[in-house]
Amino acid sequence: MEWANVPGLAVATLKSGKPSWSDGFGVKKEGETAPVTADTLFGAASLSKPALAYAVLRMRDEKLIDLDRPLWDYLPYEDLPEGDQAKQITARHVLSHSTGLQNWRFNRDQKLAFSFKPGERFQYSGEGYYYLQRVLEQITGRGFEGYMQERVLKPLGMANSTFTWYAGAEQKAAWGHNPQKTPVESFNAQRGRQMLSTAEQWNKPLTSWKHGDVAGAYREANKDAPVFPNFLLPNTAGSLFTSVNEYALFMSRLLRSRNDGLDLSDASRREMFTPQTKINAAISWGLGLGLENFNGNQYFWHWGDNGVFKAFMMGEPASGNGVVVFVNSQNGHRMWQRIIAEAMGRDHPATYFYMT
């Protein structure tokens, strides 16, 4: 960690489908003494995406959504370009990153655009995930944070995790750091405080906010900025704040069924681990997860990168073994690449395939 200029990290492992060991190392914030523990909250970045996949597949099991029905049938999306392709995107396309949409927009003049017809090939897209988040709200009539808390996070034991923010989260959370170890406050903390203040003024709990509420509050606070998904909370593509202990509980659901009413159906779990879009000889994408097939062994995995936080998780369904690593530094990939190789027994093709 000293060599890599990394202030803090946390690791959890799983064996036979259950969390087996966890620990924290270093400090939450450079220049202070509060230690990182296995319960410290980190920005999970794109490790958020598998949680949405889990929620949507549970909805599919309950016949609330059809993975192959156009999302336009549930909710027309005004940001999409005109034409037939906008009406062809399905939840399967979103979860397998084959919508054809770009990852994010940053400048006011940027428009959503298709690079190819939905379903043709792989192209990583957070924009697609945010569209599916809005469809989830439309179908359930619920705010995304409240729905995910009730249907995924709290039932699985992730009581301290959040896609937005809450009073008391700052005491549990790590700060991010740039390559020089300068502390950088998380977007969730900065934006979350504003939203909590607005929620109090509106007398409307943050957990009940839908996209319209989030966008309206953002416009009030940032009158000159475009209202794009990557500027908003919650954002299922990357705003989850959680700990390695709690994320390991989520991973245990992917590795083994518990038969307690919270599992995916056997069919949905199999489909999650079935390649939907091929990337190279070893790597493909399933539903919400990267997949690795190498030397006859199958693994699922995902990385997370929002700049000052880095993360990686990997699991092997056959053995039930897995590992998750969170790092509070822009240099964090230098740590998790080595930790993953050590914990999972060898170097993995998935750790070479890296995309922000």
N, C-alpha and C positions, 0 to 999 in steps of 0.2 A: 504493500500500500504506500509506503514511503517512497519507493522507487517510482511508482506510477503517479505520485501526487494525488492520492485518493484519501479523503478524510474519513469516510465511513462506508461500511458495507454490511450486509446481512445475508445469511445463507440458511436454507432449510432443505433437508433431504426426505425422501419417502422410500419405504421398503414394503414390498408386498401390499401396495395400495394404501399404506397408512403413513402419516408423518412420523419420522423416526428420530430426527435430530435437528436442532437449529441453534444458531448463535449470532450475535452481532459483534462487530469489531470497529474500533475507532470511535469517532465522535459525530454527533448530528450536525454540528456547525463548527467550522474551523475557527480557532481562537477561543472556543468555549469548552467546557468539560463534560457536558451531558453526553453520556455514552449511547452509542447505537446498541439496541437490543434486537432480539428476534421479533419483538412487538412494535418496533419503531415503524411509523408510516413513511413510505417512499412513494414517489411518483412512479407508477407502474408503466406509464406510457402505453405502448401498443399491447401490453399484456392485458389491457382492458378488453380487447376485441374478443378473445375466447369467452368472456363472461356474457357478452351479448349473444354469441352463438348458442351458448347453453340456454339462455332465456328463450330465444327464438325456437330452438328445437323442442323445448318443453311446451311452448305454445303450439307447435306443430303436432306434438303428441296429444294435445287437448283439442285438436282440430280447429284452432283459432286462426291459423295461417297456413297457406299452401306454399311450399318453397318454390314451386314452379309457376305460380300465378303472378302476372305482372304487378309490381308494387304500385303502378299507376292506378290499378283497379281499386286499391285501398286508399291511396292518397296521391292525387296529381301533384307534381313537384314543380313549382314555378321557376326554379333556377335551371332546370334542364333545358337544353336547346330544343327547338321545335323539330318535329319529325317523328317517324315511326320508332326509331331506336329508343327514345325516351320512354316509350310505352312497352318496351320489351324487357326491361331490367326486372329481374326476380330476386328473391331473397337468396336463392342458391348462387346467383351471380355475385351478389354482394359478399357473401361469406367465403366464396372461393376467389375473390379478387379478379373477377372476369367481367366487370361491368363495362370496361372500356373508358371509364372516367379517370381523370388525374387524381393525384393524392390530395392536394390542397390548393386553394387559391389564397393569395396574400395581398394583391393589389386591387384597388377598386375596379379597374378596367378588365380584370380577368373574368372570363366566363367559364362555366362548365362546358366541357367539350368531349366528344367521343374520339378516341384514337382508333377504335375498331368496333365492330358490331358486338353487342353483349353476348358473352359465351364463347368467343373465338379463342381467347388466350388469356394469359395472366398479365395483370398490371395492378400493382398495389394501389388501393384507393381508400383513404379515410373518408372522402366525400360520399362514397357509396354507403359506408357504414352509418354516416349521420342520416342519410335518407332513410335507412332501415330503422334507425332510432325513432324518427318521426312517424314512420308507419306503425311501430309498436305503440306509440302514444295514441295514434288514431284508432287502432283496433281495441286497445284496452280502456281508452278514455282516462288514462292515468298519466301523471307526470313521470318522466323516465326514472329519476332518482327514487321516488317513492315506490315505483313498481319493482325496480331492481333490488331495493332494500327488502321488500316484502317477499319477493319470489326467488331471489338468488342469495343475496349477501347474508341476511340474518338467518334464514333457515340453514345455511351451510356453516354457520358459526363465525361469519365475517362481520362481527358486530361493530368493529371500529373502522371498517372500510367505507369509502364514499366516492361517488363520481363528482360531487360538488364540494361542499365544505360544511363544517358544523362547529358550534362553540366548543372549544376544548381540543380541537384537532391540532392546533398549532403546538400545543405542549407535547403532543405525541409524534410530531412529524420531523423528519430530517430536512435540512436546507439542501438545495443543489449547490454545486460549485463549478466554476469554470476551470480550464486547465491549469491555472496558476493558484488554485485552491481558494479563490475569492468567493465568499458566500453569495448565492443568488436566491432570493426568496421565490418560492414556487408560484406559478400562475394561479393554482388553486387557492393559495392563501391570499394573494392580492385581490383576485377577482371575487373569491368567496366572501371576503369581509364586506365588499360592496354589496353583494347580493343578499347577505344576511341582514344588512342594514335596510335595504329596500324591502325585503320580505317583512320586516317588522313594521315599516311604514305602511305597507299594503295590507298588513294583517293577513298574510297569505303564506303558509309554511313553504319553505324552499323545496321540500320534498314533493309538493303538489304542482310545482311550476312545469308547464309544458313549453314547447318551443316558442310560442307566441309571447309568453311571459319573459322568457330568457332574452329573446331578441329585443323586446320593448325596454327591458331594464338596461340592456347593453347600449341601446341607442341613447338613452338618457345620460349615461355616464361617458359615452364616447361618440359625441355627435358627428365627428368628422371621419370616423372609421367605418369601413364596410362591414355589414353584419354577415360574416362568413363563419361556417361551423367551427373552424380551428381557433376562433376567438371567443368561443362560447363555453359555458359550463351549464349542465353536464355535456360531455362529449364521449360517447361510447367508444370512439376510436382511440382515445388516449388520455382520459382525465381521471382514471381510477387511482385513488390513493389507498394503499393497503400495506400490510406487513408480510414478511415471508411466512410467518406462522399461519396467517389467515389465507394467503394464497396457496399454501400447501394443502389446506383443507379443501379448497376448490379443486386443485389438481387431483386429490384423492378421489373425487367424484368422477373424473375422467378416466382414472385408472381402474376403479372397481365399483360395482354396484353395491348399494347398501340395502335395497329392498325396503325402504322406509317411506316411500311416496315422494321422494325428492329427486329420484334418479331420472335420467333419460330412459326412454324405452330401449330395448336391445337393438331395435332397428335404427334408431336415431344415433346411438353410440357407434354402431358399425359404419353408418353413413358419414359421421364426423371424421372417422379415420380412413375413409375411402377417397383416393385421389380424384379430385374434380378437374384440376388444371395442372398439367405437367410443366415443370420449369427446366429441369435437367435430368441426367441419368439417376441421380440420387434424391432429388428434391421435387416435391409437388405440394399442392395445397388441397386440404380437405375442406370441411365446413368450419371456418373460424380458426383453423390450426395449420401451421406448416407441418408437413410430413416428410420423414426421411426413411428411405428404404436402402439399406446398405449391408452387404454380405448376408442377406437373408433375414435381417432384423428390422423391425419397424419401430419408429419413434415418432412422437409428436413434439412440437416445439413452437416457441414464439420468442422474438426479441422485442425489446422496448427501448425507444430512444427519443426523448424530448429535449435533447441538448444536455442539460445539467443533471439529468437522471438517466441511468442506463439499467437495463434489466434483461434477464434471459431465464427461460424455463424450458425443461425437457423432461419427457416421461417415456417409459417403455411399457406399453400395455401388457406384453407377455409376462414380464416379471413383476410388474407393479412398482418398479423403482423409478425415482425421479429426483429432480433438484430444481430449486429456484434461487436466483441471485439478484439482489437489488443493490445498486451502488449510487451514492450521492455525488457523482462527479462526471464531468464531461469525458474524463479518461477512463470511465468505468469498464468499457469493453476490454481493456487490457487485463482486467481482473477476471471478468466472468468467462472469457474464452479459456483461461487456464483452469478455473474452478470446475467448469462443465466437463472438460476433458478428464480431470482427476476424479470427479464424482461419478461420471458415467463410464469410466474404465478405459477410454481411448479418445482420440481426436474424432470429431464428427463433421461430416460434410455441411451440416446445417450451420455450423459456426463460421463457415467461409462465405455463406450466402447472407450478405448483410445489406440492408436497405433502410434508409431513414424514411 
